[in-house]
């Protein structure tokens, strides 16, 4: 399904950019999009969204930062609970795959003869 969608999108973009009629249609679409974006009503919604995002960041930013830091610490320290906070300095850990190598050169090309 993704392949078909990519083909249709690619065909549409090729038409828009590759033919004279397509370029004219592209210019119409570009002009419409620019006019819509610069419409005062749309810009009013944009400013409202910016203010809402700024207010949310002011009120919730600290809590979100603390949650992100605790989650990152628990993830990289071996999967402990994110509620636990240690006051001691832990040794940095290195990540090692538990299942071995993800892809071996022979696995990537199974039909080639092995030396």
N, C-alpha and C positions, 0 to 999 in steps of 0.2 A: 504494500500500500504506500509506503514511504517513497519507493522508487517511482511509482506512478505519479505521485504528487510532485516529486522533484522534476520529473519529465514535463509535466504540464506547466509548472512554474517556469522552467527553463525555456520551454517553447514560447510562453507568453513574453518573457523578457527578451528573447531573441527577436520576436516579432516587433516589440516596441522599439528596440534599439536598432534593428537591422533593416527595416523598410521605411520608406518615406512616409507612408500612411501611419506606420507605427510610431515614428518620431513625432509626427504631428499629434497623434493621440497622447504620446508621452508628455509633450509640452502642455496639452490641455489638462492632463492629470496633475502635472507639476504646478500649473497656474492655479487650479482649483484647490490643491492642498495648501499652497502658499496663502491664498485668499482666506481659506478656512482658518488656518493657524493665526493669521493676523486679525481675524474678526474680534472686535472688542468683547463679545459675549464669551468666546472661547478663551481669550486671555483672562477674563474674569474668573473662569473656572480654574485656569492654570494658577492664578495667584491664590485662589482659595485653597487649592491642593498644596501649594508651597507653604502657605501659612499653617495648614493642618499638619503637614509633615514636620515643620519646624517646632510647632507646639508639642507634638508627640515626642520628638527627639529631646526637647527640654525636660519634659516630665518623665519620660521613660528611658532616656539614654543611659543614665547611670546603672539602672537595674539591668538593662540589656547588656551593657558592657561587663558587669559583674558575672552575669550568667554565661556569657561567651567565654570569659576568662576561666571560670570554674569548669566549664565543659571541656575546653581545650586542655586544661591541666589534667583532668581525669582521663581524657582520651589518650594523651601522650605519656601519662605516667603508668599505664598498664591497665586501665579500665576500672579504676576504683570509683566509688560513688561520687557524684558531683557535689554532694553536700559536705563531704569530708574536706577539711582544710588542714594542712600540715604546717607546723611552724618551723620544721627543720628543713634544711636544704637537701633535696634529693639529688642523687647522681643522675645525670642525663642518660636516658635510655636510647638505644638504637633500635630501629625497626628491622625485624628479620621475618621473611616469609615463613609461615608455618607449614606450607605444603610444598616447599622446595621452590625451584625456579618456575616462574610463570610460563615462559616460553623458551624452549631449547631450540637451538639452530636447526637440529634435525626435525623437530616437531613442526617448525614453520614451513619446511619444504619436504614433505614426506615422500614425494615421488623421485627425488634426486638420489643418485647412488651415493652410498656412504663410503668414505675412504678408510 
